[in-house]
Amino acid sequence: MRMNKIDRFDSKILQALQRDARLTLGALAETVNLSPSQCSRRIARLEKESVIEGYALRLNPEALGLKVTAFVFLSVDKGRMASPREAVAALLARDEVIDCHTVTGSHDFILRVVVEDLAALSRFLSTTISPMPGIRDIATQVAMDTLKTNGPLKVESG
């Protein structure tokens, strides 16, 4: 679907909703200086055009006992599999895997994994990732501290 140009009101709406997706329509309208009906129409259009993909709840991992965030870099043996993406498909369903990206450089994929502790990370690596067919190399880096996560995307009117 072809997206219309984002104007300054769309930009203000997107910025406000990224800061607080729970804003009432009235509060949003006041923030962006439009009527509630205009905001509603614009939000519906932005959703239809997939600019707004959805609304989500963010949880505090530590409050849930998930104290370790690790970045797992995977290299796959492309000659031993039909599709490298199929090699990691099973990982995408795992609760421990928060994000998965294909990347440039010496590895093929990077996973963000969140688990209870280092022992849980070790178990995940040894019982889930290491036995996977086609995995050539695994490198892991553990985050010492998280300074920013889920930051808002830059939204400019054009």
Protein Blocks (a to p, Z undefined) as FASTA:
>chain_A
ZZddddfklmmmmmmmmmommbcfklmmmmnopafklmmmmmmmmmmnomanbdcddddf
klnopabdcdddddddfklpfblklmmmmmmmpmklmbdcddehjbfbdcddddfblmlm
mmmmmmmmmmpghiabdcddddfbdfbghiacddddZZ
